[in-house]
């Protein structure tokens, strides 16, 4: 092939990549936390007894689930400011787009978990005098979280990977730093390979956890 591999310069760029890792982790934590919390309330809208509320919840889910995440990020950075009359920073636009996208997928995880609980548990709890709210909080939710934990860890993995899209908005996360360093040192093979390895090190523990939880849930089934 004739190409001379040179991974020695990777040591020199590690501090820059580390700064990218910190931004990636910050974006990851924010988007996952906001997405899970917002997704819970959207799921409640999806199963509401009121048709207008159900329609609003379903519209939110279908909108953010079926439009590519990359388009959502670009829209929030370039188009959304026209509506609100203020320019968002690249980080805020990326966080907003990824969080809403995460919320849409998380809402469906919550909804499927809630609806998987047998109707008899609702009826039994209410028969002994518990209100619907108490039944939901003390009986249904604990089971939902246990059942959906593997799905949530898998969602966390997906969010970690989606954060790399923020590089198109010049958010200085890991992928952005890798692209800049590649064009600076003209060593895309070595640098982007290193970036891939760093992503693997960050994400694999969560993937392993998700698989372990799925195996544990199957053994208990």
C-alpha positions in Angstrom: 0.0 0.0 0.0 2.9 2.3 0.7 1.2 4.2 3.5 3.5 4.9 6.5 1.5 4.5 9.7 2.4 6.9 12.4 0.5 6.6 15.7 3.2 8.4 17.7 1.6 11.7 17.2 -1.6 10.5 18.9 0.1 11.1 22.2 0.5 14.8 21.3 -3.2 15.2 20.5 -4.6 13.4 23.5 -5.2 16.6 25.5 -7.3 18.0 22.6 -9.2 14.8 22.3 -9.7 14.8 26.1 -11.4 18.2 25.9 -13.7 16.8 23.2 -14.5 13.8 25.5 -15.5 16.2 28.3 -17.9 18.1 26.0 -19.3 14.8 24.6 -20.0 13.6 28.2 -21.6 16.9 29.1 -23.9 16.8 26.1 -24.6 13.1 26.7 -25.6 13.6 30.3 -27.8 16.6 29.6 -29.6 15.1 26.6 -30.2 11.8 28.3 -31.5 13.3 31.6 -33.8 15.8 29.8 -34.9 13.2 27.3 -35.9 10.6 30.0 -37.7 13.2 32.1 -39.6 14.8 29.2 -40.2 11.4 27.7 -42.0 10.2 30.9 -44.5 13.1 30.7 -45.0 12.6 27.0 -45.8 8.9 27.7 -48.4 10.0 30.2 -49.9 12.1 27.5 -49.9 9.1 25.1 -52.0 7.1 27.5 -54.2 9.9 28.7 -58.0 9.3 28.7 -58.4 12.6 27.0 -58.3 12.4 23.2 -56.7 15.9 22.6 -53.9 15.1 25.1 -53.3 11.7 23.5 -53.2 13.4 20.1 -50.6 16.0 21.3 -48.4 13.2 22.8 -48.6 11.1 19.7 -47.9 14.1 17.4 -44.7 14.9 19.5 -43.5 11.3 19.2 -44.2 10.9 15.5 -42.6 14.3 14.7 -39.3 13.7 16.6 -39.1 10.0 15.9 -39.5 10.2 12.1 -37.4 13.2 11.2 -33.6 12.3 11.2 -31.7 13.6 14.2 -29.2 15.5 12.0 -32.0 17.5 10.4 -33.4 18.3 13.8 -30.1 19.7 15.0 -29.6 21.8 11.9 -33.2 23.1 12.1 -32.8 24.2 15.7 -29.6 26.0 14.9 -30.6 27.7 11.7 -34.4 27.8 11.5 -35.6 27.9 15.1 -33.9 31.3 15.9 -36.0 32.9 13.2 -39.2 31.9 15.2 -37.9 33.0 18.6 -35.8 36.0 17.4 -32.7 34.9 19.2 -29.7 32.9 18.0 -28.9 29.7 19.9 -25.4 28.6 20.6 -24.3 25.5 18.8 -24.2 23.6 22.1 -27.7 24.6 23.1 -29.1 23.9 19.6 -27.5 20.4 19.7 -28.7 19.7 23.2 -32.2 20.8 22.4 -32.5 18.7 19.2 -31.0 15.5 20.8 -33.0 15.9 24.0 -36.3 16.1 22.1 -35.3 13.2 19.9 -34.4 11.2 23.0 -37.7 12.2 24.6 -39.7 10.8 21.7 -38.0 7.4 21.8 -38.1 7.3 25.6 -41.8 8.1 25.7 -42.5 4.9 23.7 -40.4 2.9 26.1 -42.3 4.2 29.0 -45.7 3.7 27.3 -45.0 0.1 26.3 -43.8 -0.6 29.8 -46.8 0.9 31.5 -49.2 -0.9 29.1 -47.4 -4.2 29.7 -48.6 -4.2 33.4 -51.6 -6.5 33.8 -54.9 -4.7 34.3 -55.6 -6.8 37.3 -52.9 -5.0 39.3 -54.6 -1.7 38.7 -57.9 -3.1 39.8 -56.5 -5.0 42.8 -54.7 -1.9 44.2 -57.7 0.3 43.7 -59.9 -2.3 45.3 -58.0 -2.0 48.6 -58.5 1.8 48.6 -55.5 3.1 46.8 -56.2 6.1 44.5 -55.2 5.9 40.8 -52.3 8.2 41.4 -51.0 6.1 44.3 -51.5 2.9 42.3 -49.4 4.3 39.5 -46.7 5.6 41.8 -46.4 2.7 44.2 -47.4 -0.3 42.2 -47.0 0.3 38.5 -44.0 2.6 38.2 -41.5 0.3 40.1 -42.3 -2.6 37.8 -42.1 -0.4 34.7 -38.6 0.8 35.6 -37.4 -2.7 36.2 -38.8 -4.1 33.0 -37.6 -1.1 30.9 -34.1 -0.8 32.4 -32.4 -2.8 29.5 -34.3 -0.6 27.0 -33.2 2.6 28.8 -29.5 1.5 28.9 -29.8 0.8 25.2 -31.3 4.2 24.7 -28.3 5.7 26.6 -26.0 4.0 24.1 -27.9 5.5 21.2 -27.8 9.0 22.7 -24.0 8.7 23.2 -23.6 7.9 19.5 -26.0 10.6 18.3 -23.9 13.3 20.1 -21.3 12.9 17.4 -23.8 14.7 15.0 -23.3 17.9 17.0 -19.9 18.2 15.2 -21.8 19.6 12.2 -22.8 22.6 14.3 -19.1 23.0 15.4 -19.8 21.9 18.9 -16.3 21.1 20.2 -17.1 17.5 21.1 -15.0 14.4 20.4 -15.9 14.0 16.7 -15.4 17.7 16.0 -11.9 17.6 17.5 -11.1 14.5 15.5 -12.1 16.2 12.2 -10.1 19.4 13.1 -7.0 17.4 14.0 -7.3 15.3 10.9 -7.2 18.4 8.7 -4.4 19.9 10.7 -2.0 17.0 10.8 -3.2 15.3 7.6 -3.4 12.0 9.4 -7.0 11.0 9.2 -6.4 7.3 9.5 -4.5 7.5 12.8 -6.6 10.3 14.3 -10.0 9.0 13.3 -9.1 5.5 14.4 -8.1 6.9 17.8 -11.4 8.8 18.0 -13.3 5.5 17.2 -11.4 3.7 19.9 -12.2 6.4 22.4 -15.9 6.2 21.6 -15.6 2.4 22.0 -14.1 2.8 25.5 -16.8 5.2 26.5 -19.8 3.4 25.1 -18.9 -0.3 25.5 -19.5 -0.5 29.3 -23.1 0.7 28.7 -23.6 -1.8 25.9 -22.3 -4.6 28.1 -24.6 -3.4 31.0 -27.6 -3.5 28.6 -26.8 -7.0 27.5 -26.3 -8.2 31.1 -29.6 -6.7 32.2 -31.4 -8.4 29.3 -29.8 -11.7 30.2 -30.8 -11.3 33.8 -34.4 -10.3 32.9 -34.7 -13.5 30.7 -33.5 -15.7 33.5 -36.2 -14.2 35.8 -38.9 -14.5 33.2 
